[in-house]
C-alpha cells in the first residue's frame, strides 16, 4: 500500500483543504448526521441487513442437510467469517477505486487552472450566469475566486464536477464499517445455535430474532433518514423476510434436485 492510500496520507486529497460544507451544515443544524458523514448510514444498514439475511438463509439451508447442532454452528461461523471478509474487501476495493477517480478529477482540474486559466474563468462566469447573476456580478465573482488558487480549485471541484472534500471516503474506514456491520447482523442469527441444543428450535428462534432485528433496524435508521419509524420498520422487515424466504426456497429446491 502506498502512502497516499492510508488515513490522512500525504496524497489523501480529502484532507488537503478544509471542507466548509461540513462545517456549515453542522453549525446550522447542530447534528453530524446533517453533514456528508450522514451517508455512512448506507454502509451500516447495508452491512447489517446483509449479515442478517445471508446468515439466517444459510443456516436454514444447511439445517436441511446437517442434523448436529455443532456442525450447523461451525458452518454458520465459517459463513459469517467468510461473509465479513468478503464485505470488507469488497467495500475497500470499491471505495478505493472511487477515491482514486475523485482524486484524478481534482488533479485534472488543478492542472487546467494552471494551464488554461482563461477557460476556467469562463466556466466560473457560466456557473454564475446559470444562477442568474448579472455580467458585473459574474466578473466580481471571477475576480474574487481566481485571486486565490486554493479557493479557485475548491470552487471548480465542487461546482463544476460536483466533488466536495467530505465526499471522498477513506477505503479502510468504509471497509471496517461495512464488515463490522455485517458481523453485527450475523450475531442474532447465530446466537440461538450457541444456547439451544435443538437445531430446529434454534432455527425458529434465529428466524424470529432476525425478523425482530430487521424491524428494529428499520426503525433505528429513521433517526438519520427522518422517515416514519413504523413504515420504515415494516418496509425493512418485509424486504428482509422476502429475501430470507427466497433463500430458503432456493435451498429446498437445490436439496430436492440433488436428492
N, C-alpha and C positions, 0 to 999 in steps of 0.2 A: 504494500500500500504506500502510495506516495504521500508526502507531507501535505499536499493540497486536499486530501480526502478526509483527514481527521477532523474532529470537532475543533473549530477555531483555528484550523491550519492556516499557513501563510497564504495559500491560494484559495481559501474559502471566501468567495466573493459576497456571501450573505452577511459577512461580518466586516466587510471593508468600509462600509459607510453606514451612518446612522439611519435608521428607518423611522421617519416621522409618523407614518401611518399608525403603527402600533402604539406609539406614544399618545397620539391624538385620541385614538379610539378608547384607550384605557383611561385617559384623563376625562374624556367626555362621558363615558358610560360607567367607569369605575369597576369593570369586570374584565378579567383576562380573556373570558370567552368571547368578548366582542372584538378582540384582536384577531389577526390571522392565525394565531395559535389555536383558536377555537376549532379549526378544521381537523385537529387531531382526533376529534370525536369520530371522524370517519374511520380512522385506522383502529381505534379502540373497539367500536361497535362491530366492525367487520371481523376483527380477530376473535372477539368473544363469541359472536354468533357462529362463526365457522367452527370454533372449538366445540361449542355445544352440539351443533347439528352433526358434524362429522363424527365426533366420538360416540354419541349415542346411536347413530346409524350403524357405525362399525360394530359396536357391542351387540346391537340387535342382530346383525348379520352373523357375527361369529358365534353367538349363542345358539344358533341353529345347528352348528356342526360340532361345537365343543360342549361337553356336559360338565366338566370340572370347573368350579369357580376359579381356582388358582390359574388355570390355563387361560380362561377368559380375561382375568385381571391382567395377567402378563401380556397377553396380546393387546389389551387396551392400553397398557402403559407404553408398549412399543409404538403403537399407533400415535399416541399423544406426543411422544418424544419425536417421532419422525415428522409429524404434522407441525410441531413447534419449530423444528429446524427448517422445514420447507417454507413456512411462513416467514421466518427470519430472513433467510437468504433471498426469497422472492421479493420481499419488501425492500431489502437492502439494495439488491441489484437494480430494481425498477426505479427506486428513489435516486440512486447514484446516476443512472442514465439521464433522468430528468434534470438533476442538478448540473451535470456536465453540459446538457443542452442549454439551460438557462445561462450558465457561465459563458458559453461560447457566444450567445446572443449579446451579452453585456460587453464582451471583448470586441465584438464586431462593431457595436455602437460606439465604444470608446475610440476605436480606430477611425471610424467615419468622422467623428468630431475633430480628430487631429488632422485628417487628410482632406475632408470635404466640409469645412465649417459653414460655408455659404449654403450648401444643400441642407445641412442640419438646421440652420437658422430659418430657412424657408419652411421646413417642416414644423417648426415652432409656430410660425405665422399661420400655417394651415390649421394646426390644432386649435389655436385660439380663435381663428376665424370660424371654425365649426361650432365654437361655444358662443358666438355672437358678439365678439369683441370688435370694436372699430379699428380701422387701419392704424390710427395713432396709438391706441391701446396695445395693439399687437406689437408695434415697434418698441414700445416701452417694455413689454414683456420679454421680447428678444434681447434687448439691451441688458435687462436685469439678470436673466437666466444665463446668458452666454458670458457674463462677466466673471463667473466662477466655474472652472472646469468640472469640479466635483458636483456642484449643483446642476450643471448642464447635463452631465451624464445621468444623474438620478432622475431628472425630469424626462429625458428621452427614453430611458429604460422603462420608466413607469407609464408614461403617456403614449409613447409610440408602439412599444412592443408588449406592454401590459405585464411587466415583471416588476414586482416590489421585492426589496431585500428579504422581507419576512416570509415570502412565499417559497424561498429556496430552502427546502428541508435538509436536515442532516441525515444521511443514509443510516448511520449507526443508531441514531435516536429512533427513527421510524422502524428500523428492523427490530430493536429491542421492545418497543411499544407494541408492535404487531404480534411478535412472538409471545410476549408476556400476556397479552390479551387472549391469545389462542389458548394458552395454558390455563388461564383463569376459567375460560369457557369449558375446558375439558374436565376440570375438577368435579363439578356437580354430577357429570355423567359417570365418572369413575368411582366416586366416594361410596355409593351403595355396595359396590362389589368388595370394598375393603372391610365393611362392617357386617354384611349379611352373608350367611353361608349358602342360602338357596339361590342359585343363579337366576331362576325365573322371577322370584320375588325381587331380587336385586335389580333385574332389568326393568320391571314395572316401576319400582321406586326411582330408578335412574331416569326413565322416560318422564315420569311425573315431575321430578326435580328440574329437568331440562325445560319443560314447558313453563313451570313457575318462574324459572330464572329468565327465560325469554321474555315473559311478561314484565318482570321487574326491570330488565334491560331496556325494554321499550319505554317504560315509564321514566326511568332514570335519565335517558338521553334527552328528555324534554327540558331538563334544566339548562341545556345548551340550545336545543332547537326551538324552544318555546312553543312547541306543538301541544295539542291537547293530550294530557297524560293517558287517559283511558283509551283513546283511539290509537295512540302510538303504541301502547302496551298490547292492545288486541291485534294490531297490524303485525308487530314483531312476532307475537305468539303464533298467529295464523301462518305467516310466511315460514317460520321455523318448523311448525307442525307439518306443513305440506312437504318441506324438504326432508324431514325425518321419515315421513310416510313413504315418500318416493324412494328414499334409500333402502328402507326396509323391504318394500315391494320388489325392488330390483334384486335384493339379496335372496328373497324367496324364489324369484324366477330363475336366478342363476343356480340355486341349490337344486331346484326341480329339474333343470336341464342336465346337470352333471350326475344326478341320481337316476 
